[in-house]
Amino acid sequence: ALLSTLGYPLDYFEPIYTIIGKQLEFRDFVMQNYSRVNNLDELITLSNIGRTSFFIKFKEEFGITAKQWMMKQLKVRILGKVIEPGICVKQLMEVCNFESQAQLYRYFKQHFRCTPKQLIDHYQAKTNNLQGELRECTKGEY
């Protein structure tokens, strides 16, 4: 209605809406589904878009390759998990869809330059220190 009051027929904007709508749909699809799949091939299959078209569209939409983006999301998921109290290596392996401990250890050595246990211990210590500092800062305030 607003567009027609500006003197433009609604069908004038249809091609622009179609382009914008499809871009939003693709981005929304990726954001809603990447954590539900185990790998990029499954995401491509789920999208019902041809492999080459998917890669082109992904690069246009996100500015990096699909593989780079998926690897970044995995690192973010891992870092989110290692700060959870009581997390263990086995849970980390299951949550992040690694098929074996050997695969998990290789990934950690390559991307974090430490073992899963070392990363968990590092972040658990930081979390505990922050919680202790917070308790000290708020002592006597409540």
C-alpha positions in Angstrom: 0.0 0.0 0.0 2.8 2.4 0.9 4.5 1.8 -2.4 1.4 2.4 -4.4 0.9 5.7 -2.6 4.3 6.8 -3.8 2.9 6.5 -7.3 4.6 3.2 -8.2 2.6 0.1 -9.2 3.3 -2.9 -6.9 4.6 -5.0 -9.7 7.3 -2.4 -10.3 9.1 -3.7 -7.2 8.5 -7.4 -7.8 11.9 -8.2 -9.3 13.7 -6.5 -6.5 11.6 -8.3 -3.9 12.2 -11.6 -5.6 16.0 -11.1 -5.5 16.0 -9.9 -1.9 13.5 -12.5 -0.8 15.6 -15.3 -2.3 18.8 -14.0 -0.6 17.0 -13.8 2.7 15.5 -17.3 2.2 19.0 -18.8 1.5 20.6 -17.1 4.5 17.7 -18.1 6.7 17.9 -21.7 5.4 21.6 -21.9 6.2 21.3 -20.3 9.7 18.4 -22.6 10.6 20.0 -25.8 9.3 23.8 -25.8 9.6 23.7 -27.1 13.1 21.3 -29.9 12.2 23.7 -31.6 9.8 27.0 -33.4 10.2 28.7 -31.9 7.2 28.5 -29.6 4.2 27.3 -32.3 1.8 24.3 -32.9 4.0 23.5 -29.2 4.1 23.8 -29.0 0.3 21.5 -32.1 -0.1 19.0 -30.5 2.3 18.9 -27.3 0.3 17.7 -28.9 -2.9 20.1 -26.7 -4.8 22.8 -28.0 -7.1 26.3 -28.3 -5.6 27.9 -25.6 -7.8 24.9 -23.2 -7.4 25.0 -23.7 -3.7 28.7 -22.8 -3.5 28.3 -19.7 -5.7 25.2 -18.5 -3.7 26.9 -19.2 -0.4 30.0 -17.2 -1.3 27.8 -14.3 -2.6 25.7 -14.4 0.6 28.3 -14.9 3.3 31.5 -13.5 1.7 33.5 -16.7 2.4 33.4 -20.3 1.2 30.9 -22.6 2.7 33.7 -24.8 4.0 35.4 -21.9 5.7 32.1 -20.8 7.3 31.2 -24.3 8.5 34.7 -24.7 10.1 34.3 -21.3 11.8 30.9 -22.4 13.2 32.3 -25.6 14.5 35.0 -23.7 16.4 32.4 -21.4 17.8 30.3 -24.4 18.9 33.3 -26.1 20.5 34.3 -22.9 22.4 30.7 -22.6 23.6 30.8 -26.1 24.9 34.2 -26.1 26.7 33.1 -23.3 29.1 30.1 -25.4 30.2 30.6 -26.7 33.8 31.4 -30.4 33.9 31.9 -30.9 30.1 34.1 -33.9 29.3 35.9 -34.9 26.1 33.4 -37.7 25.3 30.5 -35.2 25.5 32.4 -32.7 23.3 33.0 -35.5 20.8 29.3 -36.4 20.6 28.0 -32.8 20.6 30.3 -31.7 17.8 29.7 -34.9 15.7 33.2 -36.3 15.7 33.2 -40.0 14.8 36.2 -40.9 16.9 38.4 -39.6 19.6 41.3 -39.7 17.2 39.4 -37.5 14.8 38.6 -35.1 17.6 42.3 -35.0 18.8 43.6 -34.3 15.3 41.1 -31.5 14.8 42.1 -29.9 18.2 45.8 -30.2 17.5 45.3 -28.6 14.1 42.9 -25.8 15.1 43.6 -25.1 18.7 47.1 -26.5 19.1 46.2 -28.4 22.2 44.3 -31.5 23.3 40.5 -31.3 24.0 41.2 -31.8 27.7 43.8 -29.0 27.8 41.3 -26.6 26.1 38.5 -27.6 28.5 40.9 -27.1 31.5 42.0 -23.8 30.2 38.5 -22.4 29.8 37.2 -24.0 33.0 40.0 -22.3 35.0 39.1 -19.0 33.4 35.4 -19.4 34.1 36.1 -20.4 37.7 38.5 -17.4 38.1 35.8 -15.0 36.7 33.2 -16.5 39.0 35.5 -16.0 42.0 36.2 -12.4 41.0 32.5 -11.8 40.6 31.8 -13.1 44.1 34.6 -10.9 45.5 33.3 -7.8 43.7 29.7 -8.4 44.9 30.5 -9.4 48.5 28.4 -7.5 51.0 26.3 -5.9 48.3 23.3 -8.2 48.7 
